[in-house]
Amino acid sequence: MAKNEKTSKKVASIASRGLRKPSSLTNTEIKKIAGSVLTQAPDRKRRR
């Protein structure tokens, strides 16, 4: 993960709304949140 990767204000706002009222999110918004989280996840170590 690069040190400068941050969640955009728009995605953070969508996530906040989703925590308050999950049923208010569209599939597109859920995908944006998931993409942001996966981008910021630490790299996994390779298994041998």
mmCIF file of the N, C-alpha and C atoms, coordinates in Angstrom:
data_MODEL
# 
_entry.id   MODEL 
# 
loop_
_atom_site.group_PDB 
_atom_site.id 
_atom_site.type_symbol 
_atom_site.label_atom_id 
_atom_site.label_alt_id 
_atom_site.label_comp_id 
_atom_site.label_asym_id 
_atom_site.label_entity_id 
_atom_site.label_seq_id 
_atom_site.pdbx_PDB_ins_code 
_atom_site.Cartn_x 
_atom_site.Cartn_y 
_atom_site.Cartn_z 
_atom_site.occupancy 
_atom_site.B_iso_or_equiv 
_atom_site.pdbx_formal_charge 
_atom_site.auth_seq_id 
_atom_site.auth_comp_id 
_atom_site.auth_asym_id 
_atom_site.auth_atom_id 
_atom_site.pdbx_PDB_model_num 
ATOM 1   N N  . MET A 1 1  ? 0.840   -1.168  0.000  1.00 0.00 ? 1  MET A N  1 
ATOM 2   C CA . MET A 1 1  ? 0.000   0.000   0.000  1.00 0.00 ? 1  MET A CA 1 
ATOM 3   C C  . MET A 1 1  ? 0.888   1.235   0.000  1.00 0.00 ? 1  MET A C  1 
ATOM 4   N N  . ALA A 1 2  ? 0.579   2.166   -0.865 1.00 0.00 ? 2  ALA A N  1 
ATOM 5   C CA . ALA A 1 2  ? 1.324   3.409   -0.891 1.00 0.00 ? 2  ALA A CA 1 
ATOM 6   C C  . ALA A 1 2  ? 0.956   4.240   0.329  1.00 0.00 ? 2  ALA A C  1 
ATOM 7   N N  . LYS A 1 3  ? 1.892   5.050   0.781  1.00 0.00 ? 3  LYS A N  1 
ATOM 8   C CA . LYS A 1 3  ? 1.653   5.841   1.989  1.00 0.00 ? 3  LYS A CA 1 
ATOM 9   C C  . LYS A 1 3  ? 0.604   6.933   1.778  1.00 0.00 ? 3  LYS A C  1 
ATOM 10  N N  . ASN A 1 4  ? 0.392   7.354   0.539  1.00 0.00 ? 4  ASN A N  1 
ATOM 11  C CA . ASN A 1 4  ? -0.493  8.485   0.293  1.00 0.00 ? 4  ASN A CA 1 
ATOM 12  C C  . ASN A 1 4  ? -1.921  8.087   -0.083 1.00 0.00 ? 4  ASN A C  1 
ATOM 13  N N  . GLU A 1 5  ? -2.288  6.840   0.057  1.00 0.00 ? 5  GLU A N  1 
ATOM 14  C CA . GLU A 1 5  ? -3.640  6.411   -0.313 1.00 0.00 ? 5  GLU A CA 1 
ATOM 15  C C  . GLU A 1 5  ? -4.618  6.745   0.798  1.00 0.00 ? 5  GLU A C  1 
ATOM 16  N N  . LYS A 1 6  ? -5.634  7.533   0.434  1.00 0.00 ? 6  LYS A N  1 
ATOM 17  C CA . LYS A 1 6  ? -6.656  7.931   1.390  1.00 0.00 ? 6  LYS A CA 1 
ATOM 18  C C  . LYS A 1 6  ? -8.018  7.767   0.749  1.00 0.00 ? 6  LYS A C  1 
ATOM 19  N N  . THR A 1 7  ? -9.019  7.591   1.585  1.00 0.00 ? 7  THR A N  1 
ATOM 20  C CA . THR A 1 7  ? -10.393 7.531   1.101  1.00 0.00 ? 7  THR A CA 1 
ATOM 21  C C  . THR A 1 7  ? -10.835 8.944   0.751  1.00 0.00 ? 7  THR A C  1 
ATOM 22  N N  . SER A 1 8  ? -11.468 9.103   -0.398 1.00 0.00 ? 8  SER A N  1 
ATOM 23  C CA . SER A 1 8  ? -11.952 10.429  -0.789 1.00 0.00 ? 8  SER A CA 1 
ATOM 24  C C  . SER A 1 8  ? -13.090 10.860  0.128  1.00 0.00 ? 8  SER A C  1 
ATOM 25  N N  . LYS A 1 9  ? -13.321 12.174  0.183  1.00 0.00 ? 9  LYS A N  1 
ATOM 26  C CA . LYS A 1 9  ? -14.409 12.682  1.026  1.00 0.00 ? 9  LYS A CA 1 
ATOM 27  C C  . LYS A 1 9  ? -15.748 12.135  0.564  1.00 0.00 ? 9  LYS A C  1 
ATOM 28  N N  . LYS A 1 10 ? -15.901 11.963  -0.748 1.00 0.00 ? 10 LYS A N  1 
ATOM 29  C CA . LYS A 1 10 ? -17.166 11.465  -1.293 1.00 0.00 ? 10 LYS A CA 1 
ATOM 30  C C  . LYS A 1 10 ? -17.426 10.029  -0.825 1.00 0.00 ? 10 LYS A C  1 
ATOM 31  N N  . VAL A 1 11 ? -16.404 9.169   -0.910 1.00 0.00 ? 11 VAL A N  1 
ATOM 32  C CA . VAL A 1 11 ? -16.567 7.770   -0.486 1.00 0.00 ? 11 VAL A CA 1 
ATOM 33  C C  . VAL A 1 11 ? -16.761 7.698   1.025  1.00 0.00 ? 11 VAL A C  1 
ATOM 34  N N  . ALA A 1 12 ? -16.056 8.540   1.779  1.00 0.00 ? 12 ALA A N  1 
ATOM 35  C CA . ALA A 1 12 ? -16.215 8.562   3.231  1.00 0.00 ? 12 ALA A CA 1 
ATOM 36  C C  . ALA A 1 12 ? -17.637 8.970   3.610  1.00 0.00 ? 12 ALA A C  1 
ATOM 37  N N  . SER A 1 13 ? -18.193 9.902   2.868  1.00 0.00 ? 13 SER A N  1 
ATOM 38  C CA . SER A 1 13 ? -19.563 10.336  3.119  1.00 0.00 ? 13 SER A CA 1 
ATOM 39  C C  . SER A 1 13 ? -20.558 9.202   2.850  1.00 0.00 ? 13 SER A C  1 
ATOM 40  N N  . ILE A 1 14 ? -20.326 8.472   1.767  1.00 0.00 ? 14 ILE A N  1 
ATOM 41  C CA . ILE A 1 14 ? -21.190 7.335   1.435  1.00 0.00 ? 14 ILE A CA 1 
ATOM 42  C C  . ILE A 1 14 ? -21.105 6.276   2.536  1.00 0.00 ? 14 ILE A C  1 
ATOM 43  N N  . ALA A 1 15 ? -19.878 6.003   3.008  1.00 0.00 ? 15 ALA A N  1 
ATOM 44  C CA . ALA A 1 15 ? -19.694 5.001   4.065  1.00 0.00 ? 15 ALA A CA 1 
ATOM 45  C C  . ALA A 1 15 ? -20.388 5.430   5.354  1.00 0.00 ? 15 ALA A C  1 
ATOM 46  N N  . SER A 1 16 ? -20.288 6.709   5.681  1.00 0.00 ? 16 SER A N  1 
ATOM 47  C CA . SER A 1 16 ? -20.940 7.225   6.881  1.00 0.00 ? 16 SER A CA 1 
ATOM 48  C C  . SER A 1 16 ? -22.448 7.059   6.789  1.00 0.00 ? 16 SER A C  1 
ATOM 49  N N  . ARG A 1 17 ? -23.003 7.378   5.639  1.00 0.00 ? 17 ARG A N  1 
ATOM 50  C CA . ARG A 1 17 ? -24.448 7.226   5.437  1.00 0.00 ? 17 ARG A CA 1 
ATOM 51  C C  . ARG A 1 17 ? -24.843 5.756   5.534  1.00 0.00 ? 17 ARG A C  1 
ATOM 52  N N  . GLY A 1 18 ? -23.990 4.879   5.002  1.00 0.00 ? 18 GLY A N  1 
ATOM 53  C CA . GLY A 1 18 ? -24.266 3.447   5.048  1.00 0.00 ? 18 GLY A CA 1 
ATOM 54  C C  . GLY A 1 18 ? -24.268 2.891   6.458  1.00 0.00 ? 18 GLY A C  1 
ATOM 55  N N  . LEU A 1 19 ? -23.424 3.457   7.322  1.00 0.00 ? 19 LEU A N  1 
ATOM 56  C CA . LEU A 1 19 ? -23.412 3.010   8.714  1.00 0.00 ? 19 LEU A CA 1 
ATOM 57  C C  . LEU A 1 19 ? -24.683 3.440   9.437  1.00 0.00 ? 19 LEU A C  1 
ATOM 58  N N  . ARG A 1 20 ? -25.177 4.613   9.101  1.00 0.00 ? 20 ARG A N  1 
ATOM 59  C CA . ARG A 1 20 ? -26.400 5.107   9.745  1.00 0.00 ? 20 ARG A CA 1 
ATOM 60  C C  . ARG A 1 20 ? -27.641 4.403   9.222  1.00 0.00 ? 20 ARG A C  1 
ATOM 61  N N  . LYS A 1 21 ? -27.687 4.196   7.897  1.00 0.00 ? 21 LYS A N  1 
ATOM 62  C CA . LYS A 1 21 ? -28.870 3.566   7.292  1.00 0.00 ? 21 LYS A CA 1 
ATOM 63  C C  . LYS A 1 21 ? -28.409 2.695   6.116  1.00 0.00 ? 21 LYS A C  1 
ATOM 64  N N  . PRO A 1 22 ? -28.034 1.443   6.387  1.00 0.00 ? 22 PRO A N  1 
ATOM 65  C CA . PRO A 1 22 ? -27.488 0.564   5.346  1.00 0.00 ? 22 PRO A CA 1 
ATOM 66  C C  . PRO A 1 22 ? -28.393 0.387   4.133  1.00 0.00 ? 22 PRO A C  1 
ATOM 67  N N  . SER A 1 23 ? -29.681 0.420   4.326  1.00 0.00 ? 23 SER A N  1 
ATOM 68  C CA . SER A 1 23 ? -30.595 0.191   3.205  1.00 0.00 ? 23 SER A CA 1 
ATOM 69  C C  . SER A 1 23 ? -30.620 1.359   2.218  1.00 0.00 ? 23 SER A C  1 
ATOM 70  N N  . SER A 1 24 ? -29.989 2.485   2.572  1.00 0.00 ? 24 SER A N  1 
ATOM 71  C CA . SER A 1 24 ? -30.004 3.648   1.698  1.00 0.00 ? 24 SER A CA 1 
ATOM 72  C C  . SER A 1 24 ? -28.941 3.580   0.605  1.00 0.00 ? 24 SER A C  1 
ATOM 73  N N  . LEU A 1 25 ? -28.030 2.611   0.685  1.00 0.00 ? 25 LEU A N  1 
ATOM 74  C CA . LEU A 1 25 ? -26.940 2.520   -0.286 1.00 0.00 ? 25 LEU A CA 1 
ATOM 75  C C  . LEU A 1 25 ? -27.358 1.766   -1.549 1.00 0.00 ? 25 LEU A C  1 
ATOM 76  N N  . THR A 1 26 ? -26.861 2.256   -2.675 1.00 0.00 ? 26 THR A N  1 
ATOM 77  C CA . THR A 1 26 ? -27.085 1.559   -3.943 1.00 0.00 ? 26 THR A CA 1 
ATOM 78  C C  . THR A 1 26 ? -25.941 0.571   -4.157 1.00 0.00 ? 26 THR A C  1 
ATOM 79  N N  . ASN A 1 27 ? -26.100 -0.346  -5.092 1.00 0.00 ? 27 ASN A N  1 
ATOM 80  C CA . ASN A 1 27 ? -25.032 -1.305  -5.392 1.00 0.00 ? 27 ASN A CA 1 
ATOM 81  C C  . ASN A 1 27 ? -23.764 -0.592  -5.844 1.00 0.00 ? 27 ASN A C  1 
ATOM 82  N N  . THR A 1 28 ? -23.899 0.478   -6.614 1.00 0.00 ? 28 THR A N  1 
ATOM 83  C CA . THR A 1 28 ? -22.735 1.237   -7.082 1.00 0.00 ? 28 THR A CA 1 
ATOM 84  C C  . THR A 1 28 ? -21.985 1.850   -5.904 1.00 0.00 ? 28 THR A C  1 
ATOM 85  N N  . GLU A 1 29 ? -22.713 2.391   -4.941 1.00 0.00 ? 29 GLU A N  1 
ATOM 86  C CA . GLU A 1 29 ? -22.072 2.987   -3.761 1.00 0.00 ? 29 GLU A CA 1 
ATOM 87  C C  . GLU A 1 29 ? -21.366 1.926   -2.931 1.00 0.00 ? 29 GLU A C  1 
ATOM 88  N N  . ILE A 1 30 ? -21.963 0.765   -2.799 1.00 0.00 ? 30 ILE A N  1 
ATOM 89  C CA . ILE A 1 30 ? -21.339 -0.335  -2.052 1.00 0.00 ? 30 ILE A CA 1 
ATOM 90  C C  . ILE A 1 30 ? -20.037 -0.749  -2.733 1.00 0.00 ? 30 ILE A C  1 
ATOM 91  N N  . LYS A 1 31 ? -20.037 -0.803  -4.052 1.00 0.00 ? 31 LYS A N  1 
ATOM 92  C CA . LYS A 1 31 ? -18.828 -1.168  -4.801 1.00 0.00 ? 31 LYS A CA 1 
ATOM 93  C C  . LYS A 1 31 ? -17.738 -0.112  -4.627 1.00 0.00 ? 31 LYS A C  1 
ATOM 94  N N  . LYS A 1 32 ? -18.106 1.165   -4.564 1.00 0.00 ? 32 LYS A N  1 
ATOM 95  C CA . LYS A 1 32 ? -17.123 2.230   -4.349 1.00 0.00 ? 32 LYS A CA 1 
ATOM 96  C C  . LYS A 1 32 ? -16.460 2.077   -2.988 1.00 0.00 ? 32 LYS A C  1 
ATOM 97  N N  . ILE A 1 33 ? -17.263 1.798   -1.974 1.00 0.00 ? 33 ILE A N  1 
ATOM 98  C CA . ILE A 1 33 ? -16.725 1.617   -0.624 1.00 0.00 ? 33 ILE A CA 1 
ATOM 99  C C  . ILE A 1 33 ? -15.803 0.400   -0.585 1.00 0.00 ? 33 ILE A C  1 
ATOM 100 N N  . ALA A 1 34 ? -16.254 -0.709  -1.162 1.00 0.00 ? 34 ALA A N  1 
ATOM 101 C CA . ALA A 1 34 ? -15.450 -1.935  -1.170 1.00 0.00 ? 34 ALA A CA 1 
ATOM 102 C C  . ALA A 1 34 ? -14.131 -1.712  -1.913 1.00 0.00 ? 34 ALA A C  1 
ATOM 103 N N  . GLY A 1 35 ? -14.182 -1.025  -3.029 1.00 0.00 ? 35 GLY A N  1 
ATOM 104 C CA . GLY A 1 35 ? -12.969 -0.744  -3.798 1.00 0.00 ? 35 GLY A CA 1 
ATOM 105 C C  . GLY A 1 35 ? -11.987 0.092   -3.009 1.00 0.00 ? 35 GLY A C  1 
ATOM 106 N N  . SER A 1 36 ? -12.481 1.064   -2.288 1.00 0.00 ? 36 SER A N  1 
ATOM 107 C CA . SER A 1 36 ? -11.623 1.916   -1.480 1.00 0.00 ? 36 SER A CA 1 
ATOM 108 C C  . SER A 1 36 ? -10.963 1.121   -0.356 1.00 0.00 ? 36 SER A C  1 
ATOM 109 N N  . VAL A 1 37 ? -11.743 0.285   0.295  1.00 0.00 ? 37 VAL A N  1 
ATOM 110 C CA . VAL A 1 37 ? -11.210 -0.532  1.387  1.00 0.00 ? 37 VAL A CA 1 
ATOM 111 C C  . VAL A 1 37 ? -10.160 -1.508  0.872  1.00 0.00 ? 37 VAL A C  1 
ATOM 112 N N  . LEU A 1 38 ? -10.439 -2.166  -0.236 1.00 0.00 ? 38 LEU A N  1 
ATOM 113 C CA . LEU A 1 38 ? -9.501  -3.148  -0.770 1.00 0.00 ? 38 LEU A CA 1 
ATOM 114 C C  . LEU A 1 38 ? -8.212  -2.486  -1.253 1.00 0.00 ? 38 LEU A C  1 
ATOM 115 N N  . THR A 1 39 ? -8.303  -1.280  -1.777 1.00 0.00 ? 39 THR A N  1 
ATOM 116 C CA . THR A 1 39 ? -7.118  -0.555  -2.224 1.00 0.00 ? 39 THR A CA 1 
ATOM 117 C C  . THR A 1 39 ? -6.220  -0.222  -1.044 1.00 0.00 ? 39 THR A C  1 
ATOM 118 N N  . GLN A 1 40 ? -6.821  0.064   0.095  1.00 0.00 ? 40 GLN A N  1 
ATOM 119 C CA . GLN A 1 40 ? -6.055  0.479   1.259  1.00 0.00 ? 40 GLN A CA 1 
ATOM 120 C C  . GLN A 1 40 ? -5.628  -0.676  2.161  1.00 0.00 ? 40 GLN A C  1 
ATOM 121 N N  . ALA A 1 41 ? -6.049  -1.880  1.848  1.00 0.00 ? 41 ALA A N  1 
ATOM 122 C CA . ALA A 1 41 ? -5.663  -3.040  2.656  1.00 0.00 ? 41 ALA A CA 1 
ATOM 123 C C  . ALA A 1 41 ? -4.164  -3.294  2.492  1.00 0.00 ? 41 ALA A C  1 
ATOM 124 N N  . PRO A 1 42 ? -3.481  -3.699  3.555  1.00 0.00 ? 42 PRO A N  1 
ATOM 125 C CA . PRO A 1 42 ? -2.048  -3.985  3.430  1.00 0.00 ? 42 PRO A CA 1 
ATOM 126 C C  . PRO A 1 42 ? -1.802  -5.171  2.502  1.00 0.00 ? 42 PRO A C  1 
ATOM 127 N N  . ASP A 1 43 ? -0.659  -5.157  1.838  1.00 0.00 ? 43 ASP A N  1 
ATOM 128 C CA . ASP A 1 43 ? -0.306  -6.252  0.941  1.00 0.00 ? 43 ASP A CA 1 
ATOM 129 C C  . ASP A 1 43 ? -0.115  -7.524  1.743  1.00 0.00 ? 43 ASP A C  1 
ATOM 130 N N  . ARG A 1 44 ? -0.580  -8.641  1.178  1.00 0.00 ? 44 ARG A N  1 
ATOM 131 C CA . ARG A 1 44 ? -0.425  -9.930  1.841  1.00 0.00 ? 44 ARG A CA 1 
ATOM 132 C C  . ARG A 1 44 ? 0.948   -10.499 1.515  1.00 0.00 ? 44 ARG A C  1 
ATOM 133 N N  . LYS A 1 45 ? 1.530   -11.190 2.493  1.00 0.00 ? 45 LYS A N  1 
ATOM 134 C CA . LYS A 1 45 ? 2.811   -11.856 2.250  1.00 0.00 ? 45 LYS A CA 1 
ATOM 135 C C  . LYS A 1 45 ? 2.578   -13.082 1.397  1.00 0.00 ? 45 LYS A C  1 
ATOM 136 N N  . ARG A 1 46 ? 3.507   -13.363 0.501  1.00 0.00 ? 46 ARG A N  1 
ATOM 137 C CA . ARG A 1 46 ? 3.375   -14.520 -0.383 1.00 0.00 ? 46 ARG A CA 1 
ATOM 138 C C  . ARG A 1 46 ? 3.704   -15.797 0.359  1.00 0.00 ? 46 ARG A C  1 
ATOM 139 N N  . ARG A 1 47 ? 2.923   -16.834 0.115  1.00 0.00 ? 47 ARG A N  1 
ATOM 140 C CA . ARG A 1 47 ? 3.201   -18.147 0.710  1.00 0.00 ? 47 ARG A CA 1 
ATOM 141 C C  . ARG A 1 47 ? 4.144   -18.901 -0.199 1.00 0.00 ? 47 ARG A C  1 
ATOM 142 N N  . ARG A 1 48 ? 4.919   -19.733 0.392  1.00 0.00 ? 48 ARG A N  1 
ATOM 143 C CA . ARG A 1 48 ? 5.846   -20.550 -0.410 1.00 0.00 ? 48 ARG A CA 1 
ATOM 144 C C  . ARG A 1 48 ? 5.379   -21.951 -0.491 1.00 0.00 ? 48 ARG A C  1 
# 
